[in-house]
Amino acid sequence: MKRSHQEIVQEVMNCLEVYLRAIGPQVLGWYADPYSGDWEELDDKGWAYNRRLMIEEPVAQIWLSESPSETTGYEVLYRGRLLKKDVTSALSFILPTEYLEAYGPEHVRELALELAAKLPFCSGHGGLCFNYPESVVGTTDAIRDMSFRHPGLDIPGVHFDSYSIGTRVKGVHWLNFLGPPVLGELGGAAGLRARLRSPGTTVQELDGERAVVTLGTWPEAGDMEQGRTLPEYRELAHVLEPWLYMDRGNWGGFSDEDMRRWERRFLD
């Protein structure tokens, strides 16, 4: 979202309420204190502390989780920034695959649409990803080979990407939310729809000159060793290529060549 934190704080808090209704109010039990870095219990006092940070501070760094010691798949990450050239505010809601399997992809898609409807996004996405604490050094070393085998699995980076993504688009996923300026430069939802021919791809127009592109019924990981190359993902990547975010710094275990190869995995 190309907005400063205080411009969108109420919309972000509304989204958090939607997420909590979907997963249950007691699932998120811990938060990382942005000043000490320590994990604290997300009890009534913890909620009050985080709400105060959101409302009173010019910037905000929120990390809520089910567990401080395990990656369970229920997390909220928010980085509310002050606007600079390519700095953006970014919000991420994570669900475990068990939630997807229990409720089905249409339920998850509707939840994503409800969240997106409340936000003035430039771009956004939903799909499968490697889930790990972004702050843990060395984690990406272990996923390098799997990331090339399964191109549909995103490598998240809310904290660092929000420093430099600007209005560009972070790759191609199962759900692809597009807003200004990119959607306008593509000719709107109708112009985008005219460029996509894969039978499982749909383009749904949303309020506020925005749209969501859905690639198939279920999110797919793909498997290059089994020939599942995700052609509909490749088609959308070629359409979006001029606007894709391609200048990340290196992750642990990834060389410069690895980074370019991963970023262009649906293009080359």
C-alpha positions in Angstrom: 0.0 0.0 0.0 1.6 3.3 -1.1 0.3 5.0 2.0 1.8 6.1 5.3 0.9 4.2 8.4 -1.4 6.8 9.9 -3.4 7.0 6.6 -4.4 3.4 6.8 -4.3 2.4 10.5 -8.0 2.0 10.8 -8.3 -0.1 7.7 -5.5 -2.4 8.9 -7.2 -2.8 12.3 -10.5 -3.6 10.6 -8.7 -6.3 8.6 -7.2 -7.8 11.8 -10.8 -8.1 13.1 -11.8 -10.0 10.0 -8.9 -12.3 10.3 -9.6 -13.0 14.0 -13.3 -13.8 13.2 -12.1 -16.3 10.6 -9.6 -18.1 12.8 -11.0 -17.6 16.3 -10.1 -14.9 18.8 -7.9 -17.1 21.0 -5.6 -18.5 18.3 -3.1 -15.7 18.3 -1.5 -15.8 21.7 1.8 -14.0 21.4 3.4 -10.8 20.0 6.9 -9.7 19.4 7.6 -6.4 21.2 9.1 -4.1 18.5 11.3 -2.3 21.1 12.7 -5.2 23.1 12.4 -7.9 20.5 11.0 -10.3 23.2 7.9 -12.4 22.8 5.1 -11.4 25.2 1.7 -12.9 25.9 -1.1 -11.5 23.8 -3.6 -11.1 26.7 -5.8 -8.1 27.2 -2.8 -6.1 28.3 -0.9 -7.2 25.2 -3.8 -6.3 22.9 -4.1 -2.8 24.5 -0.4 -2.3 24.0 -0.4 -3.2 20.4 -3.5 -1.1 19.7 -1.8 1.9 21.3 1.3 1.4 19.2 -0.9 1.3 16.1 -3.0 4.4 16.9 -0.4 6.7 18.5 2.9 6.0 16.7 3.8 7.5 13.2 5.1 4.0 12.2 4.2 0.5 13.4 5.9 -2.9 13.4 3.4 -5.6 14.5 4.1 -9.4 14.6 1.4 -11.6 16.1 1.7 -15.4 16.3 0.0 -18.5 17.7 3.3 -19.6 19.3 6.6 -17.9 20.0 8.6 -21.1 19.5 6.9 -22.9 16.7 5.9 -22.0 13.1 2.2 -23.1 13.2 0.9 -21.1 10.2 -1.2 -18.5 12.1 0.6 -15.1 12.0 0.0 -11.5 11.2 2.8 -9.2 10.1 2.4 -5.5 9.5 4.9 -2.8 8.6 3.4 0.6 8.6 5.9 3.0 7.1 6.4 6.7 6.4 6.3 7.3 2.7 9.6 7.7 0.8 10.4 6.9 -2.8 9.8 3.1 -3.0 8.9 2.5 0.6 5.4 1.1 1.2 3.3 -0.1 4.1 2.6 -3.9 3.9 0.3 -6.3 5.7 0.4 -10.1 5.7 -2.0 -12.7 7.1 -0.8 -16.3 7.2 -2.9 -19.5 7.4 -1.7 -23.1 7.7 -2.5 -25.5 4.9 -4.7 -27.4 7.3 -7.0 -24.4 7.3 -7.1 -24.5 3.5 -7.8 -28.2 3.5 -10.5 -27.9 6.2 -12.5 -25.1 4.7 -11.6 -25.3 1.0 -10.1 -22.9 -1.5 -13.2 -20.9 -2.1 -13.6 -20.0 1.6 -9.9 -18.9 1.7 -10.4 -16.9 -1.5 -13.5 -15.2 -0.1 -11.5 -14.3 3.1 -8.7 -12.8 1.0 -11.3 -10.8 -1.0 -12.9 -9.5 2.2 -9.5 -8.5 3.5 -8.4 -6.8 0.3 -11.7 -4.9 0.0 -10.8 -2.9 3.1 -7.3 -1.8 1.9 -6.1 0.8 -0.6 -3.6 -1.7 -2.1 -1.4 -1.2 -5.2 -0.8 -4.9 -5.3 -1.2 -8.0 -3.2 -1.3 -11.8 -3.5 -2.4 -15.0 -1.9 -1.1 -18.5 -2.3 1.3 -21.1 -1.0 4.6 -20.1 0.6 7.5 -21.3 2.6 6.6 -20.2 6.2 9.5 -19.3 8.5 10.4 -16.3 10.7 11.9 -13.7 8.4 14.3 -12.6 11.1 16.0 -16.0 11.6 19.3 -15.9 9.7 20.1 -18.9 7.6 16.6 -20.2 7.1 16.6 -19.7 3.4 19.7 -21.9 2.9 17.5 -24.9 3.6 14.8 -24.0 1.1 17.0 -23.1 -1.9 16.6 -26.5 -3.8 12.9 -26.8 -2.9 12.2 -23.3 -4.2 13.5 -24.2 -7.7 11.6 -27.5 -7.7 8.3 -26.0 -6.6 7.9 -22.6 -8.3 4.4 -22.0 -6.9 5.8 -21.6 -3.4 6.5 -18.0 -2.6 9.5 -16.9 -0.4 7.9 -14.2 1.8 9.7 -11.0 2.8 7.2 -8.5 4.1 9.8 -6.6 6.2 12.5 -6.1 3.6 10.3 -5.9 0.5 8.3 -3.1 1.9 11.4 -0.9 1.9 11.8 -1.0 -1.9 8.9 -2.6 -3.8 7.1 0.7 -4.4 4.1 0.1 -6.7 5.6 -2.9 -8.4 4.1 -6.4 -8.2 5.7 -9.2 -6.1 5.6 -12.1 -8.4 2.8 -14.4 -9.6 0.6 -16.4 -7.3 -2.7 -18.2 -7.0 -4.5 -14.9 -6.2 -3.1 -11.7 -7.7 -4.6 -8.4 -6.6 -3.8 -5.5 -8.9 -4.6 -1.8 -8.4 -3.2 1.5 -9.4 -1.0 2.3 -11.2 -0.3 -1.2 -12.8 -3.9 -2.2 -13.5 -4.5 1.1 -15.3 -1.4 0.7 -17.4 -2.7 -2.8 -18.4 -6.0 -1.3 -19.7 -8.0 -2.1 -16.6 -9.7 -5.4 -15.8 -10.9 -5.7 -19.4 -7.5 -5.1 -20.9 -5.9 -7.7 -18.6 -8.7 -10.2 -19.3 -8.0 -9.9 -23.0 -4.4 -11.0 -22.5 -5.0 -14.1 -20.5 -6.2 -17.3 -22.3 -5.5 -20.1 -19.8 -8.9 -21.9 -19.2 -8.5 -21.9 -15.4 -7.7 -18.2 -15.1 -10.4 -15.7 -14.1 -10.2 -11.9 -13.8 -12.7 -10.3 -11.4 -13.2 -6.6 -11.3 -13.2 -5.0 -7.8 -14.2 -1.6 -6.5 -11.8 1.3 -6.9 -10.3 0.4 -10.2 -8.8 -2.8 -8.9 -9.0 -6.5 -9.9 -8.1 -10.0 -8.7 -6.7 -12.6 -11.1 -7.3 -16.2 -9.9 -5.1 -19.0 -11.4 -7.2 -22.2 -11.0 -9.4 -23.6 -8.3 -6.6 -24.5 -5.9 -3.2 -22.9 -5.2 -0.5 -25.0 -6.7 3.1 -25.6 -5.7 4.1 -27.0 -9.1 6.9 -29.6 -9.4 9.5 -29.1 -12.1 10.8 -32.7 -11.7 7.3 -34.0 -12.5 6.6 -31.6 -15.4 4.1 -29.5 -13.5 5.4 -26.1 -14.7 2.3 -24.1 -14.0 1.6 -22.7 -17.5 -1.1 -20.3 -16.3 1.3 -18.8 -13.8 3.9 -18.4 -16.6 1.3 -16.7 -18.8 0.4 -14.1 -16.2 4.1 -13.5 -15.4 4.8 -12.6 -19.1 1.9 -10.1 -19.0 3.1 -8.5 -15.8 6.9 -8.7 -16.6 7.4 -4.9 -17.0 6.0 -4.3 -13.5 7.4 -7.2 -11.6 9.6 -6.5 -8.5 13.0 -7.9 -9.5 15.7 -6.2 -7.4 15.7 -7.9 -4.0 18.9 -8.4 -2.1 20.3 -11.9 -1.7 18.9 -14.4 0.7 21.1 -16.7 2.7 22.1 -19.6 0.5 21.2 -17.8 -2.8 23.9 -16.4 -5.0 23.3 -13.4 -7.3 22.6 -15.9 -10.2 20.2 -17.9 -7.9 18.3 -14.8 -7.1 17.8 -13.8 -10.7 16.8 -17.4 -11.6 14.2 -17.5 -8.8 12.8 -14.1 -9.7 12.5 -15.1 -13.3 11.3 -18.7 -12.7 8.0 -18.1 -14.6 9.7 -16.1 -17.4 12.7 -18.1 -18.6 
